[in-house]
């Protein structure tokens, strides 16, 4: 975007400058102006030239980060690896309609407009203007003033001129201001990219919350159906004189406890739904989601996830780090803007045109021109200039500290998200074995209970453990998906786990 903008801007600027010069300046003066332009623009600007930091501290080299940061080609497509059409649709809609992304995109346009205005200050400013004036002086006044016959006096005058003004920028103040504006515009682009990654992750996480609530609700209802079957068994055994009212009361208490958990899952589902609607720019009434199969709801998952190790090169895919680095570059350039006030500023203004006589004719006799060079210097306000320089240097140190901390935070987030995901996968695999073992224990307890070799409490405990294991399995499935999304978010989509 920056390269395309600069090409268009320079083409427009050169065209405008050439037209104004050809119309208002003789050819020899145009050649002299071109020589002055090349000389002035070739002067070095005051203040430090920006160098990307190479160390985080005295013992740790800086990873390969800088203004050349870019997202990997597949960074904005990682969610498609889940092969969930509904998730793909939701994310695409959010990228098109989310209001935070619209704001970030507008901020990019505003930042480049500021850069265009700042960069344009390096060049002469040309303008064309014309005017016409007619006046009538009453006969009494005209006669007395001109000693004539007392007739009214009419006066008409017209002007046509081209004006030109130019700040020569000998100290490079405007050049440094343009550098700062350009860096902040590039920072806005990276902020927009980071907002996109963040919104994608939020949509995926909210979708996981929604499907996770569906899954836990389905598991709870399945457990409820199983417990109701056990209740019918206890009722039949009580009627046959083989079970007591105490056993029936205990199974009912467990049923009520399970039923009491259903509203919480419904609440979680509703919260995730309304969050999704807001992320997509919809009202809750407008959002439509496909319903999962009632008998087998599931969360999106990778087929064969694998563990990976952190590489420092992956930091270059983090747009938030790139944004902080561009802010540092802008702060460095602003030191030059403040330092330039230590030097005199030279500017030239003038006009070339025609001023008509009362006859309203325009010709060589009516041609007029003026040249007005000026010099200004803020040396008399030396203390204020030095204070601004110190402030600019302090702002650079703040930006450098922010950048270094951003890198450290990114390394922390990447390491923690990777470890959390790997541990969650291990926990999920172990818990699956627990569900299998608990299911076997329930089946054996029922067989022993039916054969009269075990009491009801043994069966009830086994049922309770199975209910808890199934709910924990659903919870871990949701947790694993959320940690996987967080992993992709922390790596800005720059990893491949399949």
Secondary structure, 3 states (H helix, E strand, C coil): CHHHHHHHHHHHHHHHHHHHHHHHCCHHHHHHHHHHHHHHHCCCCCCCCCCCCCECCCCCECCCCCCCCCCCCCHHHHHHHHCCHHHHHHHHHHHHHCHHHHHHHHHHHHHHHHHHHHHHCCCCEEEEEEEEEEEEECHHHHHHHHCCCCCCEEEEEEEEEEEEEEECCCCCHHHHHHHHHHHHHHHHHHHHHHHHHHHHHHHHHHHHHHHHHHHHHHHHHHHHHHHHHHHHHHHHHHHCCCCCHHHHHHHHHHHHHHHHHHHHHHHHHHHHHHHHHHHCCCCCCCCCCCCCCCCCCCCCCCCCCCCCCCCHHHHHHCHHHHHHHHHHHHHHHHHHHHHHHHCCEEEEEEEEEEECCCCCCCCHHHEEEEEEEEEECCHHHHHHHHHHHHHHHHHHHHHHHHHHHHHHHHHHHHHHHHHHHHHHHHHHHHHHHHHHHHHHHHHHHHHHHHCCCCCHHHHHHHHHHHHHHHHHHHHHHHHHHHHHHHHHHHCCCCCCCC
